[in-house]
Amino acid sequence: MNWYVFIRPFYKVKRDRKIYAVVFMQLVVAFGILSVFLSLLLDIAENKRQMMQESRHKNYQITAQVSDFEYEKFDLINWGSQSATLHEYDNFPFSERVLNQIHNAGIQCEPEVFVDIELLYLGELIEENQSLHLYYSSEFEKVSFSKKTEEILFDVNSENTINSRDFPHTILNDVLLGIDGREYPIEYVKDDELAVYMPIALYESIYHPKDLKGTVLNIKSNTEKMLTTETLNQVLSLLRENCGQNCQFMLGSDFARFLVRVEEAEREAIVLIFVSCIIFLIVLIGMIGIFIMILKRREKEIAICCALGQTKRQICYEIFGEVFILNISSCIVGILSGWLLIKNGISVATVEVTFHAFSCISLFLVACLLSMIVVIPMKILIEKASPIQILSSL
């Protein structure tokens, strides 16, 4: 008798297979979609974790560009022949004021501004394959260069050059006097590298949009924790608030841009899983409606079984068995469909999607949960049903 009670749900599923076929196909589609999206989310999360771990101490770069400045039409020669003007452009995107705001906002990063200007020098003190660079950085506290570079800088301020506006500072008695009147002691180095290293404050007073091509904001973590795109977005948001719509900021690091795409794909995968849950909710409501309809059709059968001694609990077990068989079979078919789809190759944000055993376990748990949810209203209806009332109404 017990064995017959166990196999009875299979006979009932077979008997009502035409009705169950609709629900079965809906569940197969829902389980298949969810299996793909779960595997996608797991792969993206794992790849993101590995990338973040490998790039724990990696620096990220932010560059800027002024939208209304036409770089292609900029006349460097005529511009260089003019006299230097203090604060010709006041909105330097990476000023010390902005850096202090990043610190005060509690953003877990260390910002460092670096400006690289190649000085257009027409004198005879350097060879044709050499160039003189001016480096401004928030990390530099002193002015430093070699004696050879100093000799060239004196020549820069002569008529042999055309862009002295790039270096309007004055060198006098081992002191560099900025255009803003500040004095900076000079530290001479033995290296003959043709470069000048200066604090960023010297550049802010002579900032020009043309130099943004050589200007970057380096972002690195100030803790042992790795940087996240959330931190980068906080910095970008603060920069945009300070500079307005006229200045556009971009991630200058290929890795940072790639990481942003991966996190966008992760958010999209979460949205897709949410959509799958909505599909499951719709299917669940449909299943409850279909089983209520089936239960109404079986009222006479249930009443006779109760009259012959079958308990209502046993009837609930049979209903649960039918729902469980339907959910588990559709879950297996859905998982196989998702596996075949992934096997053919799916890639999102350069992340190759592979099938995960964890997604199978999760889907089986979802199938069991669905079975229990569907049985709850069935159990309530069966408990309220009275065999005598059912038979008398027929």
LOSEMAR-487474 format. One record per atom (N, C-alpha, C): x, y, z. Coordinates in steps of 0.1 Angstrom, whole numbers, plus 5000, padded with zeros to 4 digits. Atoms other than C-alpha are relative to their C-alpha. Example, Ala and Ser with C-alpha at 12.3 -4.5 7.8 and 13.67 -1.06 7.14 Angstrom:
<sites>
500949885000 512349555078 500950125000 499149895000 513749895071 499250115008 
</sites>
This chain:
<sites>
500849885000 500050005000 500950135000 499149884999 502850245009 500750034987 499349995013 504650174976 499050064990 501049955010 501350244957 499850155003 500249864996 500950574976 501250084994 498849935005 504550664965 500050024985 500049995015 504050594928 498750064994 501349945004 500450734927 500250144993 499849875006 501751094919 500549994985 499550015014 503550964887 498849964991 501250035009 500250814874 499150134998 500849885002 498451144881 500650104991 499349915010 501151344863 499849954986 500250065013 500851104834 498550024995 501449985004 497051134834 499750144996 500349865003 497051514834 501250074993 498849955006 500151554812 499750114990 500349895009 498351784787 500050135008 500149884992 497652034815 501450045005 498649974995 501151994830 501050044990 499149975010 502852034797 500350154999 499949855001 502252414796 500950055012 499249964989 503652454831 501549954999 498750065001 506552224824 500950084990 499349925010 507652424793 500450145006 499749874994 507452754813 501149985010 499050034990 509552604841 501349974993 498750035007 512152474817 500750124995 499549875005 512552814801 500650085012 499649924988 512752984836 501349945006 498850074995 515352724849 501250024991 498949985010 517352744817 500650145001 499549864999 517653124818 500750025013 499449974987 518353134855 501449925001 498750075000 521152864851 501150074993 499049925007 522953074825 500450125007 499749884993 522653394844 500749985013 499350034987 523753234877 501549974997 498650035004 526853094859 500750124996 499449875005 527453434843 500550085012 499749924988 527353614877 501249945007 498950074993 529653354893 501350024993 498749995008 532253374865 500550155001 499649864999 532153754865 500650045014 499549974986 532553774903 501349945002 498750074998 535453524902 501150074993 499049935008 537253704874 500350145006 499849874993 536754044892 500849985012 499350024988 538053904924 501549974997 498750035004 541153764907 500750134995 499449885006 541754094888 500450105011 499849904990 541354304919 501249955009 498950054992 543754074938 501450024993 498849985007 546354094911 500450144999 499849865002 546054464909 499950085013 500149944987 546154534946 500750145001 499249884999 548854794943 500150084987 500049935013 548054914908 499550145001 500549865001 547655284901 499150024989 501049975011 544755414881 500250154996 499749875005 544955724860 498650064995 501149925005 542355994853 500550124992 499649895008 542756234825 498850104998 501049905002 540856554816 500150064987 500049935013 539856744785 499050115001 500949895000 538257084782 499250004986 500850025011 535357054758 500050114990 500149895009 535457404743 501450054996 498649965005 539257414737 500349914988 499750075013 540157324701 501549984999 498550035000 543557154704 500650004986 499550015014 543857104666 500350144994 499949865006 543457484659 501050085009 499249924991 545757594688 501350034993 498849955006 548657804675 501150015010 498950014989 551657714697 501050124998 498949915003 554057954679 499550145005 500549874996 551858274683 499850015015 500350004986 550858164718 501350025008 498749994993 554558134728 500650134999 499449875001 555458474716 499450115009 500649904991 553058644740 500649995014 499550004986 553858734776 499149915008 500750094990 552858494804 499050085008 501149934992 549658584822 499749915012 500350074987 548958494858 498549965000 501450054999 545858264861 499250044987 500849985013 544858294824 498849915000 501150104998 542757984831 500049965015 500150034986 541557944867 499649865004 500650124996 539857614866 500949884996 499150115002 542757374867 499349885006 500850114995 540957034871 500649935012 499450084989 543456884895 500850095009 499349914991 544357174917 500149955014 499850044987 545557144952 498750015008 501349994993 542057264964 499249874997 500850125003 540456964946 500649885007 499450114993 542956724960 499750005015 500449994986 542256854995 498649955002 501450044999 538556804989 499949844999 500050155001 539256434979 500449945013 499550054987 541156385012 498950035010 501049974990 538456565032 498749924999 501250085002 535656355016 500149865006 499850144994 537156045032 500149894990 499850115010 537755864999 501349935002 498850084997 540155585005 501049994988 499150015011 542755674980 501150125002 499049905000 545955884975 500150064986 499949945013 545656124946 501350074997 498749945004 548756244928 499950064986 500049935013 548856504900 501450004994 498750005007 551556474874 499750074986 500149935012 552056724845 501349994993 498850025008 554456654817 499950104988 499949905011 555356954794 501349984993 498850005008 557756914766 500350144995 499649865004 559557244762 500550014986 499649985013 559857354727 501250104999 498849924999 563457474726 500750004987 499349995013 565257604695 501450035001 498649974998 568657664710 500949894996 499050095004 571857484704 500749925011 499450074989 572557344738 499649865002 500450145000 570757014732 500149954986 499950075013 571056764704 498649994994 501350015006 568256704679 499149895005 500850114995 567156374694 499750025015 500349974986 566956534729 498950105001 501149904997 564156724745 500050035015 500049954987 563656924776 498549995006 501350024994 560756824799 499850075013 500449944987 559057014827 499049915007 500950094993 557556784853 499550075013 500749954988 555056924879 499349885006 500750114993 553756694906 499750045014 500449974986 551956714939 501049925010 499150074992 554656474952 501350085001 498849924999 557456724946 499850125009 500149894991 558156964974 501150114997 498949915004 561357124959 500150004985 499749985014 562557244926 501449934998 498750065002 565357024913 500349984985 499550025014 567357004880 501550005001 498550015001 570956964869 500550144995 499449885004 573457244861 499950024985 500150005015 573257154824 498650054997 501449965002 569457194826 499850155003 500149854996 569857534843 500550094989 499449925011 572057654815 499050014988 501149995010 569257564790 498950095004 501149924996 566657724811 500350154999 499649865003 568558054810 499850044986 500149985014 568658014773 498550004995 501450005003 564857944773 499450145001 500549874998 564258294785 500650104990 499449915010 566258434756 499250004987 500849995012 565158504721 500249884991 499850125008 566358164708 498949905001 501150094998 563158004720 498750074996 501249945004 559558054710 498849985010 501150034991 557557924740 500550025014 499649974986 558958084771 498850015009 501250014991 555358094784 499949875008 500050134992 555857734794 500950015012 499149994988 558657844817 500250155003 499949864997 557858194829 500750035014 499449994987 559658134862 501450074998 498749935000 562858324871 500949935009 499050064992 566058164884 501050105004 499149904995 568058384907 500549965014 499350044987 570658294934 499549875006 500450144996 569757924936 498550005005 501449994997 566058024940 499250014988 500949995011 563257974916 498850095004 501149914997 560758264916 498949984990 501150035008 557358164903 499350134995 500749885005 555158404883 499050055010 500949954989 552858424914 500850065011 499249934990 555758564934 500649905011 499450104990 556558244955 501449964997 498650045001 560158144961 500149855003 499750144997 561357784959 501549984999 498650035000 564857674968 500349894989 499650105010 566657484940 500949905005 499150114996 568157154946 500749944987 499350045012 570857064920 500349855001 499750145000 571256704910 501149984990 498950035009 574156544893 499649934987 500550075012 572056354868 499950114989 500149915012 572356514833 498749994993 501350015007 568756434825 499450144997 500549875003 567156724807 498650015005 501349994994 564256764831 500050095012 500249914988 562957004857 498849955008 501150054991 560956874887 499650115009 500649894992 558657124904 498749975006 501350024994 555757134928 498950044992 501149975009 552357144913 499550145002 500549864998 551657484929 500650104990 499449915009 554057644905 499249994986 500750015013 551957514876 498650065000 501449954999 548557614889 499850144995 500149855004 549257984883 500250024985 499849985015 550257924846 499249894992 500750115006 547857634838 499450054987 500649985013 546757614802 499449874995 500650135005 544357354786 500849924991 499250085010 546857254760 500949905007 499250094992 548857084788 499349885005 500750114994 546056844797 500349874993 499650135007 547256594771 501249935008 498950064992 550256544794 499850005015 500449994986 548356574827 499249885004 500850124995 547156274847 499950025015 500250014985 545756224882 500149855003 499750144996 547255904896 499249975013 500850044988 544955724921 500549875005 499550124994 546355464944 499349995014 500650024987 544955304976 500950055011 499249954988 546055455009 499949905011 500150114991 545255125027 500549874994 499750135006 545954765023 499049944991 501150055008 542654715007 500250054985 499949965014 542454724969 499050104996 500949905005 540855004950 498849934992 501250055007 537354954936 499550114990 500549905009 535555124908 499150105007 500849914992 533255274935 500950125004 499149904996 536255464947 500350104988 499749935012 537155574912 498850094996 501249935003 533555684906 499850125010 500149894990 533655894938 500950114997 499049905004 536756074926 499550074988 500549945012 535256134892 498850095003 501249924997 532056264907 500450135007 499549884994 533956504929 500750104990 499349925010 536056624900 499050084991 501049945008 532956694879 499250115007 500749904992 531256884907 500950135001 499249884999 534257114909 500350074987 499749945013 534857174872 498850024991 501249985009 531357164858 500049914988 500250085013 530257034824 501050044990 499149965010 532957214806 501249914999 498950094999 535556954816 499649865000 500450145001 535356594807 501249925006 499050094993 537156324828 499949864994 499950145005 538255984815 501049925008 499150094994 539855684830 501149974990 498950025009 543355674814 500649875001 499450134999 544155324825 499149904993 500750115007 543155034802 499449905010 500550094990 542854814833 498750055007 501149944993 540555054850 498750004991 501250005010 538255084819 499549864999 500450145001 538254704817 499249965012 500650034987 537354674854 498650065000 501449935000 534454924849 499149914991 500950085009 533154714820 499649875007 500350124993 533354394841 498950035011 501049984990 531454554870 498750044994 501349985006 528854684846 499349874995 500650135003 528454334833 499549925012 500450064988 528154214869 498650065004 501349944997 525354464875 498949954990 501050055010 523654354843 499649865003 500350144996 523853994854 499049995011 500949994988 522154084887 498650044995 501349955005 519454264868 499349884992 500650125008 518953954845 499549895010 500450104990 518753724876 498750055006 501349944994 516053964890 498949984990 501150035010 514153934857 499649865000 500350154999 514453554860 499149985012 500950024988 512953574895 498650054997 501349955004 510053784881 499349894991 500650115008 509553504855 499549895009 500450114990 509553244883 498750045007 501249954992 506953454902 498849984991 501250015009 504653464872 499749854998 500250155002 505153084866 499449945013 500550054987 504453024903 498550035002 501449964999 501153214902 499249914990 500750095009 500253014871 499849865005 500050144994 501152684888 498949995010 501050014989 498952764918 498650004994 501350005007 496052854895 499749874993 500250135007 496452534875 499749895010 500250114990 496652314906 498750025007 501449984994 493552484921 499049954990 501050055010 491752404888 500049845001 499950144999 493052044890 499349945012 500550054987 492052014926 498450015000 501549995001 488452134918 499549894991 500550125008 488251864891 500149875007 499850124993 489351604916 499249995013 500750004987 486851694943 499349875003 500750134998 484751374938 501049895003 499050104997 487951164937 500550015014 499549984986 489251324969 499049965011 501050034990 485951284987 499849855001 500150155000 485750914977 501249945008 498850054993 489350854989 499950025015 500249974986 488551025022 499049915006 501050094995 485450815026 500549865002 499450134999 487550505020 501149995010 499050014989 489950595048 501350074997 498749925003 492650805031 499950135008 499949874992 493751095053 500350124991 499749875008 493951455041 501550024999 498649995001 497651445049 500649924989 499650085011 498151165025 499750064987 500349935013 496351354998 500950124998 499149895001 498551655005 501449954995 498750065005 501651435001 500049964986 500150035014 500351314968 500150134991 499949875007 499851674956 501450055000 498649954999 503351764968 500849914991 499350085009 504651464949 499950044986 500249955014 503051584917 500850124997 499349875002 504451934921 501549985000 498650024999 507851804931 500549934987 499650075012 508051564901 500050114988 500049905010 507051854878 501250105001 498949904998 509552104893 501449944997 498650065001 512551864895 500249964985 499850045014 512051724859 500250124992 499849885008 511752074845 501350075004 498749944995 514752184866 501249934993 499050075007 516851904851 500150034986 500049975014 515851974816 500550154998 499649865001 516352354822 501550015001 498649994998 519852294835 500849944988 499450055012 520752074806 500050094988 500149905011 519452334782 501050125002 499049904997 521552604799 501449954998 498650065002 524652374799 500349994985 499850005015 524252324761 500250144994 499849875004 523952694756 501450065004 498749954995 527052774777 501149924993 499050095007 528952484760 500450064986 499749945014 528652664726 500850135001 499249884998 530452964741 499350135002 500649874997 529253274758 501050095007 499049914994 531453574766 499450135003 500649874996 530453894785 501250085006 498949924995 533054174790 501349925000 498850085002 535753934778 500149895011 500050114990 534753694807 499349884993 500650125006 534153344793 499249935011 500950064991 531153194809 500149855000 500050154998 531452834823 498949965009 501150054992 528952614839 500549965014 499650024986 529052594877 499149905007 500850094992 527952314900 499250075010 500849924990 526852574925 498750054995 501249965006 524252694901 499049894999 500950115000 522852344898 499449985014 500550014986 522552314936 499050105003 500949894997 520952654938 498649984993 501350025007 518352564911 499249885006 500850114994 517452234928 499450055013 500649954988 516952424960 498850094997 501149915005 514752674941 498849914996 501150095004 512752374927 499349955012 500650054988 512152234962 499250115007 500749894994 511152584975 498750034992 501249985008 508652624946 499049905003 500950114997 507152284954 499350035013 500649974987 506552384990 499150125000 500849885001 505152724981 498649964994 501250045008 502652574956 499149915009 500850104992 501452304981 499350075011 500749944989 500552555008 498650044997 501449975002 497352684992 499249874997 500750135002 496552324981 499649945013 500250064987 496852205017 498850075007 501149934994 494552485029 498649964994 501350045007 491852395003 499649865004 500350144997 492152025011 499549995015 500350004986 491952085049 498550055002 501349944999 488752295044 498949914994 500950085007 487152035022 499349895009 500750114992 484451805037 499549904990 500450105010 483851475019 498549994999 501550015001 480051475028 499550124992 500549885007 479551835015 500449984985 499650015014 481551754983 499149904993 500850105006 479551434976 498550054999 501449955000 476151604984 499850104989 500149905011 476951884959 500149954986 499850055013 477651654931 498749944994 
</sites>
